[in-house]
Every structure is written in structure tokens, then in C-alpha cells.
Amino acid sequence: MALWLSALIGAGYAVLIFLTPGSVELMPDVREALGLLTTDLAAVRDLGGEVEPMSSYLLAMAPALLGALVGVVATLTLPGVVADDVNGGGIEVLLASPIPRRDLFRAYLGAGLLLACASCAAATSSFGVALTIGAVLAGMSVTVTVPYLLALIVLPLSMGVWSASVTLFGALLHPKTLESRAGMNGGPIRLLAIAPTLFAVPSVMFLGQWVLPVLGLVLLATLLASSLIIRMTARGFRSTRLLGH
């Protein structure tokens, strides 16, 4: 269901890009500003070759929004896997078995990272396919640059890995944060997991010639931060901590 949800939202966002021309009236200054921000990375043009500023803006924001999607999917699904084991007693059976805790931790980590990567692939693939079909049906042309294509891969993947790592940290070391309170499942852990997609990632798409270096920094910082929090989780992963909750 997580993969289907990722694919559906990715395709739906691509369709939304082609529904905006003619339906959104923008002031001339706003149209010019949006055009300057987006055409260096990606652009949507009508039959006359004119840039559709709102559609181009939505297209340029796709990597950041898909990154947010992948991050949210990780925070929704991974806690459920661990919570089922903790609340259903499955974790007790696993910890009492000959399976080393290290292997058990690696299994949870692998499941989280695999789901994040699969969600990233499903979202970006469906977005690309729907974008191509939508352009043909709408009679428009879409132009993208190499930095944009890299952002479409790097941002969702980076946010998925980070979100999975942080969510696993909360799920294994602080099981009580899995309990839903006032509509929040994960509380501050979930907020920490999706914080980069809310505050930092969207601005990456408007850095002009600095997009490529910043994408490299985002990927490096995400991998380092995720590695650090995974090490912290591995060191704190104890049967007494889980069973005590």
C-alpha cells in the first residue's frame, strides 16, 4: 500500500502540473518572477513556445515535494512494523530466539531503508511516466536539465534515508513515541524526520548555478547524519529497553 500510495501521489502531482494553465491568473510581476526562478531548471511551454510560469513552478518543486512524500511514507509505515512486534509480543519471541540482536537490528534497518528506496523509485517513476503522457495529451512541451534530473533522484532518496533512520531511532529506543496522541503518531520524532523537507529542501531548487554543489552537500550531510543516528540506535538497542515499555 505504501508503494501504491507513493506511485499514486507521484502521478497525481504530474497531472496537476498540466491542470494549472489558464486556470490561474497571475500578475505580470509574479509571472516574470516565477519564470526567472524556474526556467533554468525545468519549464513547461505551450504550443506557441511560451513558458507557463505556474506549471513550470510546480514542475521545479517536484523533487522537493516527492522528497517530502517519501519521508512521510517512512514515518507512517516503519513505526507500524515495529509497533506490531512490540505491542503484539512478537519482539519477545525474536529476542528470546537464537537470533543475535545485531541481526535483528539490521533486519529492521534494512526493512526501513528498502521501503524508503522503493517508495522513492515508485514516486519518481510514476511522476516521470505521468509527466510524459500528460505533456502529450495537453499538447505541451517539457524541458528539464541535468541538475533537475539529479535533484529528482537525490532529494527523495536522501529524505527517505534520513526519515527511515530517525523513525527507526524513535521506534526502537523510545517505543512510547509510537503511541498516537491528539492525532500525532510519533510526535517529535516524526517532526524531526520530516523537518528537512519542510524548512531546507524546497529552497535548494532555487539556487541557480549552485544547485549541483548543494545537492552533493545534501546527499553527503544526509548520509553522515543518518549513519550517526543509526550508530546511536544500534548502541542503544537493548531488549530491556524494548520490553520495559
C-alpha positions in Angstrom: 0.0 0.0 0.0 2.9 2.3 0.7 4.3 1.8 -2.8 0.9 2.2 -4.4 0.4 5.4 -2.4 3.8 6.8 -3.5 3.1 6.0 -7.1 -0.4 7.5 -7.0 0.7 10.7 -5.5 3.7 11.0 -7.9 1.4 10.5 -10.9 -1.2 12.8 -9.4 1.2 15.6 -8.9 2.4 15.3 -12.6 -1.3 15.6 -13.7 -1.7 18.7 -11.5 1.1 20.4 -13.4 -1.0 20.4 -16.6 -4.2 21.5 -15.0 -3.0 24.9 -14.0 -2.5 26.7 -17.3 -5.4 29.1 -18.0 -7.0 28.5 -14.6 -4.6 30.6 -12.5 -4.4 34.3 -13.3 -1.1 35.9 -12.2 0.1 39.5 -12.1 2.8 40.3 -14.6 5.4 40.8 -12.0 4.6 37.4 -10.4 4.7 35.7 -13.8 8.1 37.2 -14.5 9.5 36.2 -11.1 8.3 32.7 -11.4 9.7 32.4 -14.9 13.1 33.6 -13.7 13.1 31.2 -10.8 12.1 28.0 -12.7 13.2 28.1 -16.3 16.9 27.5 -15.5 15.9 24.1 -14.1 12.7 23.0 -15.8 10.0 24.6 -17.9 6.6 23.8 -19.4 5.7 25.5 -22.7 2.5 25.8 -24.6 2.1 25.2 -28.4 3.4 28.7 -29.1 6.6 28.2 -27.1 5.5 30.5 -24.3 6.5 29.4 -20.8 3.7 28.6 -18.5 5.0 30.1 -15.2 2.8 28.3 -12.7 3.2 24.9 -14.4 6.9 25.5 -14.5 7.0 26.4 -10.9 5.1 23.2 -9.9 7.4 21.2 -12.1 10.5 22.7 -10.4 9.1 22.0 -7.0 8.5 18.3 -7.8 11.8 17.0 -6.4 11.3 18.7 -3.0 7.6 17.6 -2.8 8.4 14.0 -3.8 11.2 14.1 -1.1 8.6 15.1 1.5 6.3 12.3 0.2 9.0 9.6 0.6 9.9 11.0 4.1 6.2 10.9 5.3 5.7 7.4 3.9 8.7 6.2 6.0 7.3 7.8 9.2 3.9 6.2 8.5 4.9 2.6 7.8 8.1 1.8 9.6 6.7 2.6 13.1 3.7 0.3 12.4 6.1 -2.6 11.7 8.0 -2.1 15.0 4.8 -1.3 17.0 3.1 -4.5 15.8 6.1 -6.5 17.1 6.3 -4.6 20.4 2.6 -4.5 21.2 1.8 -7.9 19.8 4.5 -9.7 21.7 6.5 -10.7 18.6 9.5 -8.8 19.8 9.7 -11.0 22.9 9.8 -14.1 20.7 12.5 -12.7 18.5 14.7 -11.5 21.4 14.3 -14.9 23.1 15.3 -16.8 19.9 18.9 -17.6 18.9 18.9 -14.6 16.5 21.5 -12.1 17.6 20.3 -8.6 18.4 22.6 -7.2 15.8 20.9 -9.3 13.1 17.5 -8.2 14.4 18.5 -4.6 14.3 19.9 -5.0 10.8 16.6 -6.5 9.7 14.6 -3.6 11.0 17.1 -1.1 9.5 17.1 -3.0 6.1 13.3 -3.0 6.0 13.2 0.7 6.6 15.8 1.6 4.1 14.4 -0.8 1.5 10.9 0.7 1.9 12.3 4.3 1.6 14.2 3.4 -1.6 11.3 1.5 -3.1 8.9 4.5 -2.3 11.4 6.8 -3.9 11.6 4.7 -7.1 7.8 4.3 -7.2 7.1 8.1 -6.8 9.7 9.3 -9.3 8.9 6.6 -11.9 5.2 7.3 -11.8 5.9 11.0 -11.9 8.0 10.7 -15.0 5.6 8.5 -16.8 2.6 10.6 -16.0 4.5 13.8 -16.9 5.4 12.4 -20.3 1.8 11.2 -21.0 0.3 14.5 -19.7 2.6 16.6 -21.9 1.5 14.6 -25.0 -2.2 14.8 -24.1 -2.1 18.5 -23.2 -0.1 19.4 -26.3 2.7 21.0 -24.3 6.4 20.5 -24.2 8.5 19.9 -21.1 12.2 20.7 -20.8 14.4 19.6 -17.9 18.1 20.0 -17.2 20.6 17.6 -15.8 20.6 19.3 -12.3 16.8 18.9 -12.2 17.0 15.2 -13.0 19.7 14.7 -10.3 17.5 16.6 -7.8 14.6 14.3 -8.7 16.7 11.3 -7.6 18.9 12.8 -4.8 16.3 14.7 -2.8 13.6 11.9 -2.4 16.3 9.3 -1.8 18.1 11.5 0.8 14.9 12.4 2.6 13.8 8.8 2.6 17.0 7.5 4.1 17.0 10.3 6.8 13.4 9.7 7.7 13.8 6.0 7.9 16.8 6.3 10.2 15.2 8.8 12.5 12.0 6.9 12.7 13.8 3.7 13.5 15.7 5.5 16.3 12.4 6.5 17.8 10.7 3.2 17.3 13.5 1.1 18.9 14.8 3.4 21.6 11.6 5.3 22.5 8.7 2.9 21.8 6.2 5.1 23.7 6.5 7.7 20.9 4.7 5.2 18.7 1.5 5.8 20.6 -1.0 8.2 18.9 -1.8 11.3 20.9 -4.1 14.0 19.6 -3.6 12.8 16.0 0.2 12.6 16.3 1.8 9.2 15.7 5.5 9.7 16.5 5.3 13.2 17.9 8.6 15.0 17.9 10.3 12.0 16.2 8.1 12.4 13.2 8.7 16.2 13.1 12.4 15.6 13.2 12.1 13.1 10.4 10.3 15.4 8.0 11.9 18.7 9.2 14.4 19.0 6.3 11.7 18.7 3.7 9.7 21.5 5.4 12.5 24.0 6.0 15.6 23.4 3.9 15.0 21.2 0.9 12.5 23.4 -1.0 15.0 26.3 -1.2 17.5 24.0 -2.9 15.6 24.2 -6.2 16.1 28.0 -6.5 19.8 28.3 -6.0 20.6 28.6 -9.7 24.1 27.6 -10.6 24.7 26.3 -7.0 22.1 23.5 -7.3 24.6 20.8 -8.2 27.1 21.6 -5.4 24.2 21.9 -2.8 22.7 18.6 -4.0 26.0 17.0 -3.3 26.1 18.6 0.2 22.6 17.5 0.9 23.4 13.9 0.0 26.6 13.9 2.0 25.1 15.5 5.0 22.1 13.1 4.9 24.3 10.0 4.7 26.6 11.2 7.5 23.7 12.3 9.8 21.8 9.0 9.1 24.9 7.0 9.7 25.4 8.8 13.1 21.8 8.2 14.2 22.0 4.6 13.1 25.1 4.0 15.2 23.3 5.6 18.2 20.3 3.4 17.7 22.5 0.3 17.3 24.3 1.0 20.6 21.1 1.7 22.5 19.2 -1.2 21.1 18.6 -3.4 24.1 16.0 -6.0 24.9 15.4 -4.5 28.4 14.6 -1.1 26.8 12.0 -2.6 24.5 10.5 -5.0 26.9 10.4 -2.4 29.6 7.9 -0.3 27.7 
